[in-house]
Amino acid sequence: AETSGRAALTPALESANEQDYFGAWFTRIRALQGLGDRAGAAAESARLEQWAAGSPNDRRSLYLRLLNARQALLEGHAESSLAGFADALARAERSGIPEDILASASPYAMALVDAGKIDDASALAGRIAPWAERDMRSAVVAARVYDAMHNPDAAQRALRRARELAGERSITAPAR
């Protein structure tokens, strides 16, 4: 994803479709974060924020907030990360766009579980539960929260559904 994202960041794409350009850059940064490249992800995030400042919009602001929250988590700043995820989710809920809500709620719920805030994660999982039959992220969140609550049967059912929804994509089992 990092290589493909980097290759997609062409002047032609930027001039043809700024939203796709932003998406490719976002994907590249997420890949760098996933690889644990804190410095590379931080540098690219700063460049993306500078670029996005040229034509700001609410969705870009939301996704930049998500990148920053993930970066804070990667750098070991859990409370700052949780605050960032909470802000991103609030922005997404104001917009009412299901994709943005799920994109914000999923990493936020996982971060809450990792921080030991199981009740908060459970409440958030409940808010996105209506999508669990159609969206892999919601089903994975449910599995992770059920696992954290020591409910293995419910966790396995949710994980089974997540795998069905994943298709060819791989997902990992929730882990304590």
C-alpha positions in Angstrom: 0.0 0.0 0.0 2.9 2.4 0.8 4.5 1.7 -2.6 1.3 2.0 -4.5 0.3 5.1 -2.6 3.6 6.7 -3.4 3.3 5.8 -7.1 -0.2 7.2 -7.3 0.9 10.7 -6.0 1.4 12.2 -9.5 0.8 15.7 -10.6 -1.7 14.3 -13.1 -3.9 12.8 -10.4 -3.6 15.9 -8.3 -4.8 18.1 -11.1 -7.5 15.6 -12.2 -9.0 14.7 -8.9 -7.9 16.2 -5.6 -10.0 13.9 -3.5 -8.4 10.8 -5.0 -5.0 12.4 -4.6 -5.8 13.0 -0.9 -7.0 9.4 -0.6 -3.8 8.0 -2.1 -1.7 10.1 0.2 -3.8 9.1 3.2 -3.4 5.4 2.3 0.3 5.8 2.0 0.6 7.4 5.4 -1.6 4.7 7.0 0.7 2.1 5.4 3.7 3.9 6.9 2.0 3.9 10.3 1.2 0.2 9.9 4.8 -0.5 9.2 5.8 1.3 12.4 7.6 4.1 10.5 6.9 6.8 12.9 9.2 9.4 11.4 8.2 8.7 7.8 4.5 8.8 8.7 4.9 12.1 10.7 6.8 13.7 7.9 4.3 12.7 5.3 1.4 13.8 7.5 2.9 17.2 7.9 3.3 17.5 4.1 -0.3 16.3 3.6 -1.6 18.8 6.1 0.3 21.6 4.4 -1.1 20.5 1.0 -4.7 20.2 2.3 -4.5 23.7 3.8 -4.6 25.0 0.2 -8.2 23.8 -0.2 -9.6 22.7 3.2 -12.8 20.8 3.6 -14.5 19.0 6.5 -13.8 15.5 5.3 -10.2 16.2 4.8 -10.0 17.7 8.2 -11.7 14.6 9.7 -9.2 12.2 8.0 -6.2 14.4 8.9 -7.5 14.2 12.5 -7.6 10.4 12.2 -4.0 10.3 10.9 -2.9 12.5 13.9 -4.7 10.3 16.4 -3.1 7.1 14.9 0.3 8.9 15.0 -0.2 9.8 18.6 -1.0 6.2 19.4 2.0 5.0 17.4 4.2 7.4 19.4 2.9 6.1 22.7 0.6 9.1 23.6 -2.5 7.1 24.4 -4.6 9.9 26.0 -3.8 12.3 23.2 -4.7 9.6 20.7 -8.0 8.9 22.4 -8.9 12.6 22.4 -8.1 12.8 18.7 -10.2 9.8 17.9 -13.1 11.2 20.0 -12.9 14.5 18.1 -12.8 12.7 14.8 -15.8 10.6 15.7 -17.7 13.7 16.8 -16.9 15.4 13.4 -18.0 12.3 11.6 -21.3 12.0 13.5 -22.0 15.7 12.7 -21.6 14.9 9.0 -23.8 11.8 9.3 -21.8 10.0 6.6 -21.7 6.3 7.6 -18.3 5.6 6.0 -16.8 8.5 8.0 -18.5 7.3 11.2 -17.1 3.7 10.7 -13.7 5.0 9.7 -13.5 7.0 12.9 -15.3 4.6 15.3 -13.3 1.5 14.4 -9.8 2.6 15.4 -11.2 4.6 18.3 -12.9 1.4 19.7 -9.7 -0.6 19.3 -7.7 2.1 21.0 -10.2 2.2 23.9 -9.9 -1.6 24.3 -6.1 -1.3 24.3 -6.3 1.4 26.9 -8.5 -0.9 29.1 -11.6 1.3 28.7 -13.8 -1.7 27.9 -17.1 0.0 29.0 -16.4 2.9 26.7 -15.4 0.6 23.9 -18.6 -1.5 24.4 -20.7 1.6 24.2 -19.0 2.6 21.0 -19.4 -0.9 19.6 -23.1 -0.6 20.4 -23.4 2.6 18.4 -21.9 1.0 15.3 -23.6 -2.4 15.8 -26.3 -1.7 13.2 -23.6 -2.0 10.5 -22.1 -5.2 11.8 -24.0 -7.4 9.4 -22.8 -5.4 6.4 -19.4 -3.9 7.4 -16.3 -5.8 8.3 -15.0 -3.0 10.6 -18.0 -3.0 12.8 -18.0 -6.8 13.1 -14.2 -6.8 14.0 -14.9 -4.1 16.6 -17.7 -6.3 18.1 -15.4 -9.3 18.1 -12.6 -7.4 19.8 -14.9 -5.9 22.5 -16.6 -9.3 23.2 -13.1 -10.8 23.5 -12.1 -8.1 26.0 -15.3 -8.7 27.9 -14.4 -12.4 28.1 -17.3 -13.5 26.1 -15.7 -16.0 23.7 -18.9 -17.3 22.1 -20.0 -13.9 21.0 -16.5 -12.9 20.0 -16.3 -16.0 17.8 -19.7 -15.3 16.2 -18.7 -11.7 15.4 -15.3 -12.8 14.1 -16.9 -15.4 11.9 -19.2 -12.6 10.4 -16.2 -10.3 10.0 -14.3 -13.0 8.0 -17.4 -13.6 5.8 -17.5 -9.9 5.1 -13.8 -9.7 4.5 -13.9 -11.9 1.5 -10.3 -12.2 0.2 -9.0 -9.6 2.7 -7.2 -11.0 5.7 -8.1 -10.1 9.2 -6.6 -11.2 12.5 -8.4 -12.6 15.4 -9.0 -10.1 18.3 -6.3 -10.3 20.9 -6.2 -9.3 24.5 
